[in-house]
Amino acid sequence: MPGGLNILLLDEDAERLRAALMLAMAQRALEGDARIFLQMEAVRLLAPPVATPRDAEHLRAGFPPLATLLDEALGDGVAVIACQSGLALCAMEAADLDPRIETGGLLSFMAAIDPADRLLSV
């Protein structure tokens, strides 16, 4: 089984979140653990309704919209973690999010990375 994959999403770019979700789901298909930490303003991407202007383009190409991709990733065991400071910065609360989304800090996210794991920033 591969080591874990830890993805740090650094900005409020929905297409980067889409890529992170796809990478994490590929990791899960390989039976590895996957976590995505949305740093600071990136947590705004998790505010309902989850959507992006490019969803229609993706649908035309046969790909799911961002909300469906997020739901599938969460259902597949991808850990999605919203930055607690980011929630405050964006005037959001944990209760605003899908209950499967965790909250935490960057320090706890980094501390949980095993030496055999990979860390990507997108």
C-alpha positions as CSV (number, residue, x, y, z in Angstrom):
1,M,0.0,0.0,0.0
2,P,1.4,3.4,-0.9
3,G,2.2,6.1,1.7
4,G,-0.4,8.8,2.3
5,L,-0.9,11.7,0.1
6,N,-1.3,15.1,1.7
7,I,-2.4,18.1,-0.4
8,L,-2.2,21.7,0.7
9,L,-4.6,23.9,-1.2
10,L,-3.1,27.4,-1.0
11,D,-5.7,29.7,-2.7
12,E,-9.3,30.1,-3.7
13,D,-9.0,28.6,-7.2
14,A,-11.8,26.1,-7.8
15,E,-9.9,24.3,-10.6
16,R,-7.0,23.7,-8.1
17,L,-9.6,22.1,-5.7
18,R,-10.9,20.0,-8.6
19,A,-7.4,18.8,-9.3
20,A,-6.7,18.1,-5.7
21,L,-9.9,16.1,-5.4
22,M,-9.0,14.1,-8.5
23,L,-5.5,13.4,-7.2
24,A,-6.8,12.4,-3.8
25,M,-9.4,10.0,-5.3
26,A,-6.7,8.4,-7.5
27,Q,-4.7,7.9,-4.3
28,R,-7.7,6.2,-2.7
29,A,-8.1,4.0,-5.7
30,L,-4.6,2.8,-5.1
31,E,-5.7,2.0,-1.5
32,G,-3.7,4.9,0.0
33,D,-4.8,7.6,2.5
34,A,-5.5,11.0,1.1
35,R,-6.0,14.4,2.9
36,I,-6.7,17.8,1.5
37,F,-6.1,20.9,3.7
38,L,-7.7,24.1,2.5
39,Q,-5.6,27.0,3.8
40,M,-7.0,30.4,4.6
41,E,-9.2,31.8,1.8
42,A,-9.3,28.5,0.1
43,V,-12.0,27.4,2.6
44,R,-14.4,29.7,0.8
45,L,-14.6,27.0,-2.0
46,L,-16.4,24.7,0.5
47,A,-19.2,27.1,1.2
48,P,-22.6,25.8,0.0
49,P,-23.6,25.7,-2.7
50,V,-20.2,24.3,-4.0
51,A,-20.0,25.4,-7.6
52,T,-17.7,27.0,-10.1
53,P,-18.3,28.9,-13.4
54,R,-16.4,26.1,-15.2
55,D,-18.8,23.4,-14.1
56,A,-20.8,23.6,-17.3
57,E,-17.7,23.2,-19.4
58,H,-16.7,20.1,-17.4
59,L,-20.2,18.7,-17.7
60,R,-20.1,19.1,-21.5
61,A,-16.8,17.1,-21.5
62,G,-18.4,14.3,-19.4
63,F,-16.9,15.3,-16.1
64,P,-18.8,15.9,-12.9
65,P,-19.4,19.3,-11.4
66,L,-17.2,20.3,-8.4
67,A,-20.0,19.6,-5.9
68,T,-20.4,16.0,-7.2
69,L,-16.6,15.5,-7.2
70,L,-16.4,16.7,-3.6
71,D,-19.2,14.5,-2.5
72,E,-17.6,11.5,-4.2
73,A,-14.2,12.2,-2.6
74,L,-15.7,12.5,0.8
75,G,-17.7,9.3,0.3
76,D,-14.6,7.6,-0.8
77,G,-12.7,8.4,2.4
78,V,-10.7,11.5,1.3
79,A,-10.2,13.6,4.4
80,V,-11.0,17.3,3.6
81,I,-9.9,19.7,6.3
82,A,-10.9,23.4,6.4
83,C,-8.4,25.8,8.0
84,Q,-9.9,27.1,11.3
85,S,-8.2,30.5,10.7
86,G,-9.5,30.5,7.2
87,L,-13.1,30.0,8.4
88,A,-12.7,33.0,10.7
89,L,-11.2,35.0,7.8
90,C,-14.0,34.2,5.5
91,A,-16.7,34.8,8.2
92,M,-17.7,31.1,8.0
93,E,-18.3,28.5,10.7
94,A,-17.8,24.7,10.7
95,A,-21.6,24.3,10.8
96,D,-21.8,26.0,7.3
97,L,-19.9,23.0,5.8
98,D,-20.7,19.5,4.8
99,P,-20.6,17.6,8.2
100,R,-18.0,15.2,6.7
101,I,-15.5,18.1,6.3
102,E,-13.1,18.4,9.2
103,T,-11.7,21.6,10.7
104,G,-8.1,22.0,11.9
105,G,-5.0,24.0,11.9
106,L,-2.0,23.9,9.7
107,L,0.2,22.7,12.6
108,S,-2.0,19.7,13.2
109,F,-2.1,18.9,9.5
110,M,1.6,19.1,9.2
111,A,2.2,17.1,12.4
112,A,0.1,14.2,11.1
113,I,2.2,13.8,7.9
114,D,4.2,10.5,8.2
115,P,7.8,10.5,6.8
116,A,6.6,8.0,4.2
117,D,3.9,10.3,3.0
118,R,3.9,12.8,0.2
119,L,3.1,16.4,0.5
120,L,1.8,18.4,-2.5
121,S,0.8,22.1,-2.6
122,V,-1.6,23.2,-5.3
